[in-house]
């Protein structure tokens, strides 16, 4: 598959894709969450603000976890004095 044809492929849900723009010395990752995040959030009756925080935590855990170079688990945990005192999101390597 050529680079051009790969770029024309439709994005898949629940995936992380690394990218690089060599002339600009830029690297990054694109995350697309679909059914997985919908399933996680729909199992709970959280207020919208909490659902947003949970979605952001899951996205961050997936982005950081996708950089692991070994089989394992990454746990993202936040603690605050705010309305959501603790938030935890786990990522297990595929």
Chimera marker file (.cmm) of the C-alpha trace (Angstrom):
<marker_set name="trace">
<marker id="1" x="0.000" y="0.000" z="0.000" r="1" g="1" b="0" radius="0.5"/>
<marker id="2" x="1.428" y="3.367" z="-0.940" r="1" g="1" b="0" radius="0.5"/>
<marker id="3" x="1.439" y="6.388" z="1.332" r="1" g="1" b="0" radius="0.5"/>
<marker id="4" x="-1.065" y="8.084" z="-0.938" r="1" g="1" b="0" radius="0.5"/>
<marker id="5" x="-3.543" y="5.200" z="-0.850" r="1" g="1" b="0" radius="0.5"/>
<marker id="6" x="-3.127" y="4.851" z="2.921" r="1" g="1" b="0" radius="0.5"/>
<marker id="7" x="-4.058" y="8.504" z="3.343" r="1" g="1" b="0" radius="0.5"/>
<marker id="8" x="-7.280" y="7.926" z="1.398" r="1" g="1" b="0" radius="0.5"/>
<marker id="9" x="-8.482" y="5.111" z="3.648" r="1" g="1" b="0" radius="0.5"/>
<marker id="10" x="-11.431" y="6.047" z="5.866" r="1" g="1" b="0" radius="0.5"/>
<marker id="11" x="-10.615" y="6.510" z="9.537" r="1" g="1" b="0" radius="0.5"/>
<marker id="12" x="-11.626" y="3.616" z="11.773" r="1" g="1" b="0" radius="0.5"/>
<marker id="13" x="-13.378" y="4.160" z="15.077" r="1" g="1" b="0" radius="0.5"/>
<marker id="14" x="-11.535" y="3.301" z="18.271" r="1" g="1" b="0" radius="0.5"/>
<marker id="15" x="-8.065" y="3.697" z="16.814" r="1" g="1" b="0" radius="0.5"/>
<marker id="16" x="-4.870" y="5.678" z="17.289" r="1" g="1" b="0" radius="0.5"/>
<marker id="17" x="-2.752" y="6.637" z="14.295" r="1" g="1" b="0" radius="0.5"/>
<marker id="18" x="0.731" y="8.109" z="14.519" r="1" g="1" b="0" radius="0.5"/>
<marker id="19" x="1.778" y="10.772" z="12.029" r="1" g="1" b="0" radius="0.5"/>
<marker id="20" x="4.902" y="12.728" z="11.131" r="1" g="1" b="0" radius="0.5"/>
<marker id="21" x="5.471" y="15.882" z="9.080" r="1" g="1" b="0" radius="0.5"/>
<marker id="22" x="9.212" y="15.673" z="8.433" r="1" g="1" b="0" radius="0.5"/>
<marker id="23" x="9.751" y="19.131" z="6.875" r="1" g="1" b="0" radius="0.5"/>
<marker id="24" x="8.263" y="20.721" z="9.995" r="1" g="1" b="0" radius="0.5"/>
<marker id="25" x="9.835" y="18.247" z="12.446" r="1" g="1" b="0" radius="0.5"/>
<marker id="26" x="6.379" y="17.497" z="13.855" r="1" g="1" b="0" radius="0.5"/>
<marker id="27" x="5.141" y="14.153" z="15.167" r="1" g="1" b="0" radius="0.5"/>
<marker id="28" x="1.896" y="13.295" z="16.858" r="1" g="1" b="0" radius="0.5"/>
<marker id="29" x="-1.024" y="10.927" z="17.174" r="1" g="1" b="0" radius="0.5"/>
<marker id="30" x="-4.628" y="11.148" z="16.069" r="1" g="1" b="0" radius="0.5"/>
<marker id="31" x="-7.219" y="9.437" z="18.243" r="1" g="1" b="0" radius="0.5"/>
<marker id="32" x="-10.666" y="8.457" z="17.050" r="1" g="1" b="0" radius="0.5"/>
<marker id="33" x="-13.047" y="7.115" z="19.670" r="1" g="1" b="0" radius="0.5"/>
<marker id="34" x="-16.423" y="5.772" z="18.667" r="1" g="1" b="0" radius="0.5"/>
<marker id="35" x="-18.268" y="2.753" z="20.006" r="1" g="1" b="0" radius="0.5"/>
<marker id="36" x="-15.903" y="2.191" z="22.933" r="1" g="1" b="0" radius="0.5"/>
<marker id="37" x="-16.361" y="5.633" z="24.475" r="1" g="1" b="0" radius="0.5"/>
<marker id="38" x="-20.107" y="5.508" z="23.795" r="1" g="1" b="0" radius="0.5"/>
<marker id="39" x="-20.326" y="2.174" z="25.615" r="1" g="1" b="0" radius="0.5"/>
<marker id="40" x="-18.281" y="3.418" z="28.586" r="1" g="1" b="0" radius="0.5"/>
<marker id="41" x="-20.306" y="6.595" z="29.062" r="1" g="1" b="0" radius="0.5"/>
<marker id="42" x="-23.734" y="5.062" z="28.364" r="1" g="1" b="0" radius="0.5"/>
<marker id="43" x="-23.292" y="2.471" z="31.148" r="1" g="1" b="0" radius="0.5"/>
<marker id="44" x="-23.483" y="5.266" z="33.721" r="1" g="1" b="0" radius="0.5"/>
<marker id="45" x="-25.908" y="8.082" z="34.317" r="1" g="1" b="0" radius="0.5"/>
<marker id="46" x="-23.281" y="10.773" z="34.856" r="1" g="1" b="0" radius="0.5"/>
<marker id="47" x="-24.038" y="14.469" z="34.469" r="1" g="1" b="0" radius="0.5"/>
<marker id="48" x="-22.801" y="15.897" z="31.155" r="1" g="1" b="0" radius="0.5"/>
<marker id="49" x="-19.823" y="17.634" z="32.800" r="1" g="1" b="0" radius="0.5"/>
<marker id="50" x="-18.626" y="14.371" z="34.378" r="1" g="1" b="0" radius="0.5"/>
<marker id="51" x="-19.138" y="12.485" z="31.104" r="1" g="1" b="0" radius="0.5"/>
<marker id="52" x="-16.960" y="15.081" z="29.357" r="1" g="1" b="0" radius="0.5"/>
<marker id="53" x="-14.203" y="14.679" z="31.964" r="1" g="1" b="0" radius="0.5"/>
<marker id="54" x="-14.403" y="10.901" z="31.665" r="1" g="1" b="0" radius="0.5"/>
<marker id="55" x="-14.197" y="11.104" z="27.874" r="1" g="1" b="0" radius="0.5"/>
<marker id="56" x="-11.136" y="13.346" z="28.086" r="1" g="1" b="0" radius="0.5"/>
<marker id="57" x="-9.476" y="11.006" z="30.601" r="1" g="1" b="0" radius="0.5"/>
<marker id="58" x="-10.132" y="7.961" z="28.400" r="1" g="1" b="0" radius="0.5"/>
<marker id="59" x="-8.774" y="9.831" z="25.376" r="1" g="1" b="0" radius="0.5"/>
<marker id="60" x="-5.620" y="10.856" z="27.242" r="1" g="1" b="0" radius="0.5"/>
<marker id="61" x="-5.086" y="7.335" z="28.600" r="1" g="1" b="0" radius="0.5"/>
<marker id="62" x="-5.492" y="5.884" z="25.092" r="1" g="1" b="0" radius="0.5"/>
<marker id="63" x="-3.040" y="8.376" z="23.575" r="1" g="1" b="0" radius="0.5"/>
<marker id="64" x="-0.421" y="7.843" z="26.280" r="1" g="1" b="0" radius="0.5"/>
<marker id="65" x="-0.986" y="4.076" z="26.392" r="1" g="1" b="0" radius="0.5"/>
<marker id="66" x="-0.547" y="3.760" z="22.641" r="1" g="1" b="0" radius="0.5"/>
<marker id="67" x="3.056" y="4.906" z="23.068" r="1" g="1" b="0" radius="0.5"/>
<marker id="68" x="3.960" y="1.952" z="25.319" r="1" g="1" b="0" radius="0.5"/>
<marker id="69" x="6.617" y="-0.235" z="23.761" r="1" g="1" b="0" radius="0.5"/>
<marker id="70" x="5.798" y="-3.284" z="25.874" r="1" g="1" b="0" radius="0.5"/>
<marker id="71" x="2.757" y="-5.321" z="26.885" r="1" g="1" b="0" radius="0.5"/>
<marker id="72" x="1.198" y="-3.844" z="29.973" r="1" g="1" b="0" radius="0.5"/>
<marker id="73" x="-1.232" y="-1.387" z="31.461" r="1" g="1" b="0" radius="0.5"/>
<marker id="74" x="-1.217" y="2.375" z="31.868" r="1" g="1" b="0" radius="0.5"/>
<marker id="75" x="-3.393" y="3.873" z="34.616" r="1" g="1" b="0" radius="0.5"/>
<marker id="76" x="-4.278" y="7.563" z="34.532" r="1" g="1" b="0" radius="0.5"/>
<marker id="77" x="-5.489" y="8.872" z="37.888" r="1" g="1" b="0" radius="0.5"/>
<marker id="78" x="-6.383" y="12.411" z="38.897" r="1" g="1" b="0" radius="0.5"/>
<marker id="79" x="-7.318" y="13.712" z="42.336" r="1" g="1" b="0" radius="0.5"/>
<marker id="80" x="-8.669" y="17.182" z="43.068" r="1" g="1" b="0" radius="0.5"/>
<marker id="81" x="-10.650" y="19.132" z="45.625" r="1" g="1" b="0" radius="0.5"/>
<marker id="82" x="-13.220" y="19.908" z="42.919" r="1" g="1" b="0" radius="0.5"/>
<marker id="83" x="-16.603" y="18.311" z="42.240" r="1" g="1" b="0" radius="0.5"/>
<marker id="84" x="-14.940" y="15.175" z="40.794" r="1" g="1" b="0" radius="0.5"/>
<marker id="85" x="-12.546" y="14.182" z="43.552" r="1" g="1" b="0" radius="0.5"/>
<marker id="86" x="-10.991" y="11.226" z="41.707" r="1" g="1" b="0" radius="0.5"/>
<marker id="87" x="-11.012" y="10.032" z="38.117" r="1" g="1" b="0" radius="0.5"/>
<marker id="88" x="-9.281" y="6.865" z="36.873" r="1" g="1" b="0" radius="0.5"/>
<marker id="89" x="-8.867" y="5.546" z="33.328" r="1" g="1" b="0" radius="0.5"/>
<marker id="90" x="-6.957" y="2.370" z="32.412" r="1" g="1" b="0" radius="0.5"/>
<marker id="91" x="-5.386" y="1.423" z="29.090" r="1" g="1" b="0" radius="0.5"/>
<marker id="92" x="-4.242" y="-2.150" z="28.461" r="1" g="1" b="0" radius="0.5"/>
<marker id="93" x="-2.016" y="-2.793" z="25.456" r="1" g="1" b="0" radius="0.5"/>
<marker id="94" x="-3.691" y="-4.837" z="22.720" r="1" g="1" b="0" radius="0.5"/>
<link id1="1" id2="2" r="1" g="1" b="0" radius="0.2"/>
<link id1="2" id2="3" r="1" g="1" b="0" radius="0.2"/>
<link id1="3" id2="4" r="1" g="1" b="0" radius="0.2"/>
<link id1="4" id2="5" r="1" g="1" b="0" radius="0.2"/>
<link id1="5" id2="6" r="1" g="1" b="0" radius="0.2"/>
<link id1="6" id2="7" r="1" g="1" b="0" radius="0.2"/>
<link id1="7" id2="8" r="1" g="1" b="0" radius="0.2"/>
<link id1="8" id2="9" r="1" g="1" b="0" radius="0.2"/>
<link id1="9" id2="10" r="1" g="1" b="0" radius="0.2"/>
<link id1="10" id2="11" r="1" g="1" b="0" radius="0.2"/>
<link id1="11" id2="12" r="1" g="1" b="0" radius="0.2"/>
<link id1="12" id2="13" r="1" g="1" b="0" radius="0.2"/>
<link id1="13" id2="14" r="1" g="1" b="0" radius="0.2"/>
<link id1="14" id2="15" r="1" g="1" b="0" radius="0.2"/>
<link id1="15" id2="16" r="1" g="1" b="0" radius="0.2"/>
<link id1="16" id2="17" r="1" g="1" b="0" radius="0.2"/>
<link id1="17" id2="18" r="1" g="1" b="0" radius="0.2"/>
<link id1="18" id2="19" r="1" g="1" b="0" radius="0.2"/>
<link id1="19" id2="20" r="1" g="1" b="0" radius="0.2"/>
<link id1="20" id2="21" r="1" g="1" b="0" radius="0.2"/>
<link id1="21" id2="22" r="1" g="1" b="0" radius="0.2"/>
<link id1="22" id2="23" r="1" g="1" b="0" radius="0.2"/>
<link id1="23" id2="24" r="1" g="1" b="0" radius="0.2"/>
<link id1="24" id2="25" r="1" g="1" b="0" radius="0.2"/>
<link id1="25" id2="26" r="1" g="1" b="0" radius="0.2"/>
<link id1="26" id2="27" r="1" g="1" b="0" radius="0.2"/>
<link id1="27" id2="28" r="1" g="1" b="0" radius="0.2"/>
<link id1="28" id2="29" r="1" g="1" b="0" radius="0.2"/>
<link id1="29" id2="30" r="1" g="1" b="0" radius="0.2"/>
<link id1="30" id2="31" r="1" g="1" b="0" radius="0.2"/>
<link id1="31" id2="32" r="1" g="1" b="0" radius="0.2"/>
<link id1="32" id2="33" r="1" g="1" b="0" radius="0.2"/>
<link id1="33" id2="34" r="1" g="1" b="0" radius="0.2"/>
<link id1="34" id2="35" r="1" g="1" b="0" radius="0.2"/>
<link id1="35" id2="36" r="1" g="1" b="0" radius="0.2"/>
<link id1="36" id2="37" r="1" g="1" b="0" radius="0.2"/>
<link id1="37" id2="38" r="1" g="1" b="0" radius="0.2"/>
<link id1="38" id2="39" r="1" g="1" b="0" radius="0.2"/>
<link id1="39" id2="40" r="1" g="1" b="0" radius="0.2"/>
<link id1="40" id2="41" r="1" g="1" b="0" radius="0.2"/>
<link id1="41" id2="42" r="1" g="1" b="0" radius="0.2"/>
<link id1="42" id2="43" r="1" g="1" b="0" radius="0.2"/>
<link id1="43" id2="44" r="1" g="1" b="0" radius="0.2"/>
<link id1="44" id2="45" r="1" g="1" b="0" radius="0.2"/>
<link id1="45" id2="46" r="1" g="1" b="0" radius="0.2"/>
<link id1="46" id2="47" r="1" g="1" b="0" radius="0.2"/>
<link id1="47" id2="48" r="1" g="1" b="0" radius="0.2"/>
<link id1="48" id2="49" r="1" g="1" b="0" radius="0.2"/>
<link id1="49" id2="50" r="1" g="1" b="0" radius="0.2"/>
<link id1="50" id2="51" r="1" g="1" b="0" radius="0.2"/>
<link id1="51" id2="52" r="1" g="1" b="0" radius="0.2"/>
<link id1="52" id2="53" r="1" g="1" b="0" radius="0.2"/>
<link id1="53" id2="54" r="1" g="1" b="0" radius="0.2"/>
<link id1="54" id2="55" r="1" g="1" b="0" radius="0.2"/>
<link id1="55" id2="56" r="1" g="1" b="0" radius="0.2"/>
<link id1="56" id2="57" r="1" g="1" b="0" radius="0.2"/>
<link id1="57" id2="58" r="1" g="1" b="0" radius="0.2"/>
<link id1="58" id2="59" r="1" g="1" b="0" radius="0.2"/>
<link id1="59" id2="60" r="1" g="1" b="0" radius="0.2"/>
<link id1="60" id2="61" r="1" g="1" b="0" radius="0.2"/>
<link id1="61" id2="62" r="1" g="1" b="0" radius="0.2"/>
<link id1="62" id2="63" r="1" g="1" b="0" radius="0.2"/>
<link id1="63" id2="64" r="1" g="1" b="0" radius="0.2"/>
<link id1="64" id2="65" r="1" g="1" b="0" radius="0.2"/>
<link id1="65" id2="66" r="1" g="1" b="0" radius="0.2"/>
<link id1="66" id2="67" r="1" g="1" b="0" radius="0.2"/>
<link id1="67" id2="68" r="1" g="1" b="0" radius="0.2"/>
<link id1="68" id2="69" r="1" g="1" b="0" radius="0.2"/>
<link id1="69" id2="70" r="1" g="1" b="0" radius="0.2"/>
<link id1="70" id2="71" r="1" g="1" b="0" radius="0.2"/>
<link id1="71" id2="72" r="1" g="1" b="0" radius="0.2"/>
<link id1="72" id2="73" r="1" g="1" b="0" radius="0.2"/>
<link id1="73" id2="74" r="1" g="1" b="0" radius="0.2"/>
<link id1="74" id2="75" r="1" g="1" b="0" radius="0.2"/>
<link id1="75" id2="76" r="1" g="1" b="0" radius="0.2"/>
<link id1="76" id2="77" r="1" g="1" b="0" radius="0.2"/>
<link id1="77" id2="78" r="1" g="1" b="0" radius="0.2"/>
<link id1="78" id2="79" r="1" g="1" b="0" radius="0.2"/>
<link id1="79" id2="80" r="1" g="1" b="0" radius="0.2"/>
<link id1="80" id2="81" r="1" g="1" b="0" radius="0.2"/>
<link id1="81" id2="82" r="1" g="1" b="0" radius="0.2"/>
<link id1="82" id2="83" r="1" g="1" b="0" radius="0.2"/>
<link id1="83" id2="84" r="1" g="1" b="0" radius="0.2"/>
<link id1="84" id2="85" r="1" g="1" b="0" radius="0.2"/>
<link id1="85" id2="86" r="1" g="1" b="0" radius="0.2"/>
<link id1="86" id2="87" r="1" g="1" b="0" radius="0.2"/>
<link id1="87" id2="88" r="1" g="1" b="0" radius="0.2"/>
<link id1="88" id2="89" r="1" g="1" b="0" radius="0.2"/>
<link id1="89" id2="90" r="1" g="1" b="0" radius="0.2"/>
<link id1="90" id2="91" r="1" g="1" b="0" radius="0.2"/>
<link id1="91" id2="92" r="1" g="1" b="0" radius="0.2"/>
<link id1="92" id2="93" r="1" g="1" b="0" radius="0.2"/>
<link id1="93" id2="94" r="1" g="1" b="0" radius="0.2"/>
</marker_set>
